[in-house]
Amino acid sequence: QHYVWAAGHFILLVCSLRFFFAKALFRAVSAWWYKASFTGALVSYAIVCQKSLGTPQPNAAWVQRALLDENVQYFILAFFWWSSKPVTLALVPYAIFSLFHALTFTRTTLLPQFLPPGPPAQAGAAPTPHPLAKKLQVWVKTNYDNAMRAVAYAELATLVRVVLGAVTFRNAFITPLIYAYFLRFRWFQSKFTRDAVGLVHGRILAFVTSPGKPPMLAQVYGQITGLVSRWSTPPPAGANGAAPGAGARRQ
């Protein structure tokens, strides 16, 4: 299962990069790459969900526990994106998660099979990792927080994209509602999401209340944020704040 899980991440990473490059160069690209990316995500998240939750149980308690699990939320969202019209931004968080997992799998599982470990740091100690493995470990640790911040901002940008898409008939009207509900859970489960929302909220508030702006602008924004605050009540007790196992830790 570990190799299948890793294969899902490599499929997601390779196919999403192919899709991103084509979009960045304004070239036509088959939706097959998009669906293949999320197929990889579904494989990886399905394995993690099965490991963390066990065999599905036909009772309300198991269903509630599953729905509050971050891995299940990302699995359901991946299936939604897989079955919907392509939204390029939706791939970004999954690709970032997979990048970190692919690098970690390469360091811990693949490299030891081909590269010999270094000498022990002291007599009787375990061998040290190969220098390349050590470099990968340092890179992942150094860039982790920034990557998780990028995920949080990408998820907020995706919400803007699907809202505009609903208005311009580029995606279904239900898409922003489903995604907003997903972000509601991210707000409670991820510090990076809360920080991103706080920064964006502060920037917008500063803009609408700046001198020269119509007072109506601040009033409308205040009403919107009030509605969002009332809607964003805490989820039921027991919400899983653990890191998404198929992605990177993002508490």
ChimeraX attribute file (.defattr): number of C-alpha atoms within 10 A of each C-alpha:
attribute: neighborCount
match mode: 1-to-1
recipient: residues
	/A:1	10
	/A:2	12
	/A:3	11
	/A:4	13
	/A:5	22
	/A:6	21
	/A:7	18
	/A:8	26
	/A:9	32
	/A:10	23
	/A:11	23
	/A:12	32
	/A:13	28
	/A:14	18
	/A:15	21
	/A:16	24
	/A:17	18
	/A:18	15
	/A:19	22
	/A:20	19
	/A:21	12
	/A:22	14
	/A:23	13
	/A:24	8
	/A:25	8
	/A:26	9
	/A:27	10
	/A:28	9
	/A:29	14
	/A:30	10
	/A:31	13
	/A:32	11
	/A:33	20
	/A:34	25
	/A:35	22
	/A:36	19
	/A:37	28
	/A:38	30
	/A:39	20
	/A:40	27
	/A:41	31
	/A:42	24
	/A:43	20
	/A:44	29
	/A:45	26
	/A:46	20
	/A:47	19
	/A:48	22
	/A:49	23
	/A:50	13
	/A:51	12
	/A:52	14
	/A:53	16
	/A:54	11
	/A:55	10
	/A:56	11
	/A:57	10
	/A:58	8
	/A:59	8
	/A:60	9
	/A:61	9
	/A:62	14
	/A:63	14
	/A:64	13
	/A:65	16
	/A:66	19
	/A:67	14
	/A:68	19
	/A:69	24
	/A:70	25
	/A:71	27
	/A:72	23
	/A:73	19
	/A:74	22
	/A:75	23
	/A:76	17
	/A:77	18
	/A:78	23
	/A:79	16
	/A:80	15
	/A:81	19
	/A:82	20
	/A:83	11
	/A:84	13
	/A:85	14
	/A:86	17
	/A:87	17
	/A:88	15
	/A:89	17
	/A:90	21
	/A:91	25
	/A:92	20
	/A:93	21
	/A:94	24
	/A:95	25
	/A:96	20
	/A:97	25
	/A:98	26
	/A:99	21
	/A:100	23
	/A:101	22
	/A:102	20
	/A:103	18
	/A:104	17
	/A:105	19
	/A:106	16
	/A:107	19
	/A:108	14
	/A:109	13
	/A:110	13
	/A:111	16
	/A:112	14
	/A:113	10
	/A:114	8
	/A:115	13
	/A:116	13
	/A:117	17
	/A:118	12
	/A:119	13
	/A:120	12
	/A:121	10
	/A:122	9
	/A:123	8
	/A:124	7
	/A:125	9
	/A:126	12
	/A:127	14
	/A:128	15
	/A:129	20
	/A:130	16
	/A:131	13
	/A:132	13
	/A:133	21
	/A:134	13
	/A:135	13
	/A:136	17
	/A:137	16
	/A:138	12
	/A:139	13
	/A:140	17
	/A:141	11
	/A:142	11
	/A:143	11
	/A:144	18
	/A:145	14
	/A:146	11
	/A:147	19
	/A:148	22
	/A:149	17
	/A:150	18
	/A:151	22
	/A:152	25
	/A:153	19
	/A:154	19
	/A:155	24
	/A:156	19
	/A:157	14
	/A:158	22
	/A:159	21
	/A:160	14
	/A:161	18
	/A:162	25
	/A:163	22
	/A:164	15
	/A:165	17
	/A:166	16
	/A:167	11
	/A:168	11
	/A:169	11
	/A:170	15
	/A:171	19
	/A:172	16
	/A:173	16
	/A:174	12
	/A:175	17
	/A:176	20
	/A:177	14
	/A:178	14
	/A:179	18
	/A:180	20
	/A:181	12
	/A:182	17
	/A:183	19
	/A:184	18
	/A:185	22
	/A:186	21
	/A:187	18
	/A:188	18
	/A:189	22
	/A:190	20
	/A:191	16
	/A:192	21
	/A:193	27
	/A:194	15
	/A:195	15
	/A:196	20
	/A:197	16
	/A:198	12
	/A:199	12
	/A:200	14
	/A:201	14
	/A:202	11
	/A:203	11
	/A:204	14
	/A:205	15
	/A:206	12
	/A:207	14
	/A:208	19
	/A:209	16
	/A:210	12
	/A:211	9
	/A:212	8
	/A:213	11
	/A:214	11
	/A:215	12
	/A:216	11
	/A:217	13
	/A:218	18
	/A:219	13
	/A:220	12
	/A:221	16
	/A:222	14
	/A:223	11
	/A:224	11
	/A:225	13
	/A:226	12
	/A:227	11
	/A:228	12
	/A:229	10
	/A:230	8
	/A:231	11
	/A:232	16
	/A:233	11
	/A:234	11
	/A:235	12
	/A:236	9
	/A:237	8
	/A:238	10
	/A:239	18
	/A:240	17
	/A:241	16
	/A:242	14
	/A:243	16
	/A:244	22
	/A:245	20
	/A:246	28
	/A:247	24
	/A:248	19
	/A:249	15
	/A:250	22
	/A:251	15
